[in-house]
Amino acid sequence: MNELQEQLIELQTRVAFQEDTLTQLNQVVAKQDQEILTLQQQLRLLAQRLEDALFVEEQGTAQPADDRPPHY
C-alpha cells in the first residue's frame, strides 16, 4: 500500500507541475497574441501612411525636404 501511495503522490505532483506549466504557457500565448494584434495595427497604419505619401507624390503636391518653402 505504501508503494501505491507514493505512486499516487508522484502522479499528483506531476499533474500539479503540468497545470502550472500550462498556465504559464497560456499567459505567454495571450501576451504574444496581444503583441501581434498591436503590431498588425501598427503595420496597417504604416501601410496607410506610405500609401498616402505615394499618392501625394504622384499628384505632384509633395514638397521635397531639401526645397526651401516659397517664403524664402
Stockholm file with secondary structure:
# STOCKHOLM 1.0

chainA/1-72         MNELQEQLIELQTRVAFQEDTLTQLNQVVAKQDQEILTLQQQLRLLAQRLEDALFVEEQGTAQPADDRPPHY
#=GR chainA/1-72 SS CHHHHHHHHHHHHHHHHHHHHHHHHHHHHHHHHHHHHHHHHHHHHHHHHHHHHHHHHHHTCCCCTTSCCTTC
#=GC SS_cons        CHHHHHHHHHHHHHHHHHHHHHHHHHHHHHHHHHHHHHHHHHHHHHHHHHHHHHHHHHHTCCCCTTSCCTTC
//
